[in-house]
Amino acid sequence: AAAGVIAGDQLQISKAGGGCAVVRRVPLGADGAPVGSAGRTLVGAAYAAKDTALGRLVATLSRAEDLSHVLLWSAEGARGESSLSVERVELPRLRLAFEARRWRDGKTRLTSVEHPGLALGMPSCERLNGLLRGMPHALVLFSEDGDTFLLLSALAKPCRLHDPAEALNTQLLVARSAPGWEEAMTGVRHYLYPVHPSRTYMTPPSLSAAIALLVLRWLARDYASAFALCAACATDTPPTPEEAQLWALLSDFEDDYEPGSHAVRLKLWLATRNGAELHCPWEVREQLPLYLAKLAYIAADCQLSAAEEMLILRAVGDESMPGAANRLAFLETALRAESADNASADAANPFGGRVSEGGGATLQCRYPKPPKPMVSESDNFDTRLEHTHLLEGIIDKITDKIRGNAWQTRMGSLTYTRPEPEKDKNTGNTHDPSGLAAMGLLTQWMQQGVKLDSDHKGFWLLYELFTGSLNVRILMDDSSHNFGAILLRVAGKSGADELLPLMRLLELDPQFAQEFPKYKHVKKGGFSVFKGKAGKGMPEEVGVFLRERLQFFRQGMVFNPPSLYRPPIEVRMLPMRELRHLHRTWLTPHLLDRDRPTWSVPANFRDTIAPSGDHAGKAIVLSPIGPLNYIARGANSQLGECPTLAL
């Protein structure tokens, strides 16, 4: 309490009943004697009732400081908890004091001693509440003219409460007595931010105030506000201990991989790259690929401009960075297209330039080299398939006679257990699995694996899916052939290489696969049994079908796999302005056309802004700033002279 006593005052402490004490503060007269009638009594803030004016005042002050460091002084002889009982409030650690003073409207308010004309207040609108988001320790001050200010304690170290169960936690932990934090504060112990009359943003008064606000916005995951503050963090002088310890807090956010966090890191690097005083605690070469990969998920007001992105790409991008070269070429080509479009567009309409039919620019696309095949050409599953492979017989080494095709022999040796049908609860009828049952069945097949010689998940399962005799589907318009093709791609051969040509033929031509003989299950005692070897004669029936159909193919007929997609080498690029209009992720309102040297004026404003005669520039709202000082006349071969606004 002694830290809050003004020089020339005297503290008088007297014991009271129940282990309590009364602390009085008495000013000294000219003769050094205490003036008892002007004394003040210390109010116990911890015991104030919440539903009283004093309780509300204590709740407000507790936002900025611990109550153990808050001194409330009441007038001598005051009783109760009326709004006038507290004449002075002192926050010694923050070096702040408030005194009860009467304003022009006749009301008495706690007015700041260090900032004359500002009084304690409460948030009065939703916009101001929005500014207070992420700042639970802020105080609201306002002036008699209606100006608003936010006051933050510089002694409060902001920290994020880490919770492994909640990765995107935004709960702020304010450490008001962090070890070593207060020692770096050599001057003012608080920050006072003027709030714009629109109540939409506030202005940091110093570099330390800007960094502190940036940290708070980042902790609240308000990346757009943090992005806007990055430019205010530039400096060309060595940081003070206070600024250095605030800047060091940025290294605590290395576990933040939200899309907006990468934009903030790159923007901060741009703001501080020319000064050696503040070093970003992250690698730009690591942040740039992450920014490019998540660009579609970054808010429009949290994106770098094309010029800023190109600057970073040229500074740290190289061939080893995925997509960097193409991204740089894309931006350069889009800006060239915009320049060409501006040259041919109507100069009197700066808001919607048109693209000429043959104009624009062409983007030369560069793609990474395709990976080398992991298997030889002979073992590649997607090589072309000749139909003669399906008709080749194998020779018995003992009798030296052709004993059928190898795949037929292998097919006849395989067993099969068909999936259990699904029973309709309403009608009692059975049908092939569908919906959730089909999803569970496909998940099981994918997890346990498919092998061509397997009983449950093998050749005959794929054969039924390809030919349509087993109609497994999740949605009504699903195709069992597609499921068969997916399972075939992840199936193991398990020594059944002879069956691959037939499987490939069924996969390559879905229509042809539907004409194949349907699988016939074994029947015993009048009941259908789905387990055992394939129905008698199935290999022979398939062989006869192939001989009948394939004989119509001319010699050397092949089944070619689907051709691979080859991306275009050249792409005609739209202007950057058009890209921003068509694609939301290109929209950066606060940076649009920032680098343009001049602005065109619409035709219907020419005579208003720059009329001829003595009344030039006097008929518009902007006449007090002298608009003619910012207007240059430029020649246009198609439209003649038209005024342009020079930046």
PyMOL commands that set and color helices and strands:
alter all, ss='L'
color gray80, all
select helices_A, chain A and resi 2-4+17-19+36-38+45-47+53-61+67-69+92-94+126-131+182-184+207-219+223-233+241-253+259-272+284-293+295-297+300-302+306-316+324-344+377-379+387-390+406-412+435-448+459-467+480-489+497-508+510-514+538-550+576-582+584-586+589-591+603-609+623-625+627-630
alter helices_A, ss='H'
color red, helices_A
select strands_A, chain A and resi 9-15+21-27+40-43+71-75+86-91+96-102+108-112+118-121+139-143+148-153+157-160+172-175+190-195+361-364+385-386+393-395+402-405+415-417+422-423+430-431+522-524+527-529+531-533+558-559+570-573+598-600+631-636+640-646
alter strands_A, ss='S'
color yellow, strands_A
deselect
rebuild
show_as cartoon
